[in-house]
Amino acid sequence: MTKEPTLLRLIASQILCLFMLIIPNFGYGQNAPVVVELFSSQGCSSCPPADEYLAELAQQRDIIALGWHVDYWDYIGWADSFAHPAFTERQKAYARALDERMIYTPQFIINGVESSFGGQRAEVASVIQKYAQLPPGAELSIRRMGSSYEITLQNAYYAGPYDVHLVGVSTLETVDIHSGENAGRQVDYANIVTEWHKLGLWDGLWPTTFETGVLGPGRYVVLVQYQDNGEIVIADWVN
């Protein structure tokens, strides 16, 4: 998935803004929330400032911040209590999709299409601001059905296929780190990913409904992402 569709949506959003200036009550919807993913590790000495920044971003209503903890630093003296091999594989998939030769921490991925080193706050903020201008790339509605939820997708800006991800998070955890590069530090982590699976595949052509099944504790977010770690075109909190 290339960045051309993203560029087209940026152009479209500028045209919409022009129409809104000319006809203020035309009724266009709000821009899509920006999805900011941080790949981090409790055993990485460069990560705490990025973790702190993610916690700040998590407080903003127009940003969906997700902390994915990887396991490839566990050997250096401290095993990350949130890490999972599947999260490392997600980062590797991004590296392939973005044509990057290596993976590292801390790394921010914005809307699935741009990456930035976690220590460069100004750069990350600039990329977030750019994607905050985008209108949603599809329509997403969520309806509670007893102990589960229905996710309905329709009116994609361009055809799929899209992976529909369900991601569970713990909103806040404090960890005392006793060994490794961050020995002696107490670090607060926000929106730590604890669960991740795919609800299915959407072609982007027809309205389609997915069911979450019974959810566990914590909050959940749905991500609609072009297949093979492409652009995230729409996302929202389920609960």
C-alpha positions in Angstrom: 0.0 0.0 0.0 1.6 3.3 -1.1 1.0 6.7 0.3 -0.8 8.0 -2.8 -4.3 7.4 -1.4 -3.3 9.2 1.8 -2.1 12.2 -0.4 -5.5 12.1 -2.2 -7.3 12.3 1.1 -5.2 15.2 2.2 -6.1 17.0 -1.0 -9.7 16.1 -0.5 -9.7 17.4 3.1 -8.3 20.8 1.9 -11.1 21.0 -0.7 -13.6 20.2 2.0 -12.2 22.9 4.2 -12.6 25.4 1.3 -16.2 24.4 0.9 -16.8 24.8 4.6 -15.4 28.3 4.5 -17.7 29.2 1.6 -20.8 27.3 2.9 -20.3 26.9 6.7 -23.4 24.8 7.4 -22.8 22.2 4.6 -22.5 19.5 7.2 -19.3 17.7 6.7 -18.2 15.3 9.5 -15.2 15.6 11.7 -11.7 14.4 10.8 -10.6 10.9 11.6 -8.7 10.3 14.9 -5.0 9.8 14.3 -3.6 6.4 15.4 -0.2 6.6 17.1 1.5 3.3 17.8 4.6 3.2 19.9 6.9 0.1 19.9 8.7 0.1 23.2 10.4 -2.0 25.8 10.9 -1.9 29.6 14.5 -3.0 28.9 15.3 -0.1 26.6 17.0 2.9 28.2 15.9 5.3 25.4 12.2 4.4 25.8 10.9 6.1 29.0 10.7 9.6 27.4 8.8 8.1 24.5 6.5 6.2 26.9 5.9 9.5 28.7 5.0 11.2 25.4 2.6 8.4 24.5 0.9 8.9 27.9 0.4 12.6 27.0 -1.0 11.7 23.6 -3.4 9.2 25.1 -5.1 12.1 26.9 -6.0 13.8 23.6 -9.5 12.9 22.3 -8.5 13.1 18.6 -5.6 10.6 19.0 -5.7 6.8 19.6 -2.4 6.0 21.3 -1.3 2.4 21.5 1.8 1.0 23.3 3.1 -2.2 21.8 5.8 -3.8 23.9 8.4 -6.0 22.1 10.4 -8.9 23.4 13.8 -8.6 21.6 15.4 -6.7 24.5 14.4 -9.2 27.2 17.8 -10.9 27.0 19.7 -7.8 28.3 18.6 -8.2 31.9 14.9 -7.4 32.3 12.0 -9.3 30.7 9.3 -6.8 29.7 6.1 -7.9 31.5 3.9 -6.5 28.7 5.9 -7.9 25.7 4.6 -10.5 23.3 6.2 -12.1 20.3 3.2 -11.2 18.2 3.8 -7.5 18.9 7.4 -7.8 17.7 6.0 -9.5 14.5 3.7 -6.5 14.0 6.7 -4.2 14.1 8.6 -6.4 11.7 5.7 -6.3 9.3 5.7 -2.5 9.4 9.4 -2.6 8.6 8.7 -4.6 5.5 5.8 -2.4 4.5 7.7 0.8 5.0 10.9 -0.6 3.4 13.0 -0.2 6.5 16.0 -2.4 7.0 15.8 -2.8 10.8 13.5 -2.5 13.8 14.3 -0.5 16.9 12.8 1.0 20.0 11.4 3.5 20.6 9.6 3.7 17.3 6.4 5.6 16.5 4.1 4.6 13.6 1.5 7.1 12.7 -1.7 5.9 10.9 0.3 2.9 9.7 2.2 4.8 7.0 4.9 7.0 8.6 7.5 6.1 11.2 9.6 8.3 13.5 12.2 7.7 16.2 10.6 8.0 19.5 13.0 10.6 20.9 12.0 13.2 18.3 8.9 14.8 19.8 8.7 17.7 17.4 8.9 15.4 14.4 6.2 13.1 15.7 4.0 16.0 16.6 4.4 17.4 13.0 3.4 14.1 11.5 0.4 13.8 13.8 -0.7 17.2 12.8 -0.5 16.3 9.1 -2.7 13.2 9.5 -5.1 15.1 11.8 -6.3 16.9 8.6 -7.5 13.7 7.0 -11.2 12.9 6.7 -12.1 9.3 7.6 -11.3 6.8 4.9 -14.5 4.8 5.6 -17.6 5.0 7.8 -17.5 3.0 11.0 -20.3 2.4 13.5 -20.4 0.5 16.7 -23.4 -1.0 18.4 -23.5 -2.9 21.7 -25.2 -6.3 21.5 -25.5 -7.7 25.0 -22.0 -8.6 26.1 -20.4 -8.0 22.7 -20.3 -5.3 20.0 -21.2 -5.1 16.3 -18.7 -3.2 14.1 -20.2 -2.1 10.8 -18.1 -0.7 8.0 -19.2 1.0 4.8 -18.4 3.7 2.2 -14.7 3.2 1.9 -12.8 6.0 0.2 -11.0 3.4 -1.9 -11.3 -0.3 -2.3 -9.7 -2.8 0.0 -8.8 -5.4 1.1 -8.7 -4.1 4.7 -7.7 -6.0 7.9 -10.1 -5.3 10.7 -8.2 -5.5 14.0 -9.5 -5.5 17.5 -7.0 -4.3 20.1 -7.4 -4.5 23.9 -5.5 -2.1 26.1 -4.8 -1.5 29.8 -5.2 2.2 30.2 -2.5 2.7 32.9 0.1 0.6 34.5 3.1 1.5 36.8 6.1 -0.8 36.7 9.1 -0.9 39.1 12.1 -2.1 37.0 14.7 -3.9 39.1 17.4 -4.8 36.6 18.6 -4.1 33.1 19.2 -0.7 31.5 16.4 0.9 33.4 17.2 -0.6 36.8 15.8 1.4 39.7 13.3 3.3 37.6 9.5 3.4 38.1 7.8 4.0 34.8 4.2 4.8 34.0 2.8 3.2 30.8 -0.4 4.2 29.1 -2.7 2.2 26.7 -0.5 -0.9 26.9 -1.7 -3.4 24.3 -2.7 -6.6 26.0 -4.7 -8.3 23.4 -4.8 -8.3 19.6 -6.6 -10.3 17.0 -8.3 -9.8 13.6 -12.0 -9.7 13.3 -11.8 -10.4 9.6 -11.2 -9.0 6.1 -13.3 -6.2 4.5 -13.3 -5.6 0.7 -14.2 -2.0 1.1 -17.0 -2.4 -1.4 -20.0 -3.4 0.5 -21.4 -2.7 4.0 -20.1 -5.4 6.3 -20.6 -6.2 10.0 -18.2 -7.9 12.4 -18.8 -9.1 15.9 -16.3 -8.7 18.7 -17.5 -11.5 20.9 -17.4 -11.1 24.7 -14.7 -8.6 25.7 -12.3 -8.9 28.6 -11.3 -6.2 31.1 -9.9 -2.9 29.8 -10.7 -0.9 26.7 -10.8 -2.0 23.1 -10.3 -0.2 19.9 -11.0 -1.3 16.3 -8.5 -0.5 13.6 -9.4 -0.7 9.9 -6.0 -1.1 8.1 -5.2 -1.7 4.5 -4.0 -5.3 4.2 -0.3 -6.1 5.1 0.3 -3.2 7.5 -0.9 -0.4 5.2 -2.7 2.8 6.0 -5.1 2.8 8.9 -8.1 4.6 7.3 -10.5 4.7 10.3 -10.3 3.7 14.0 -12.4 4.2 17.0 -12.8 3.0 20.6 -15.3 0.2 21.0 -15.9 0.8 24.8 
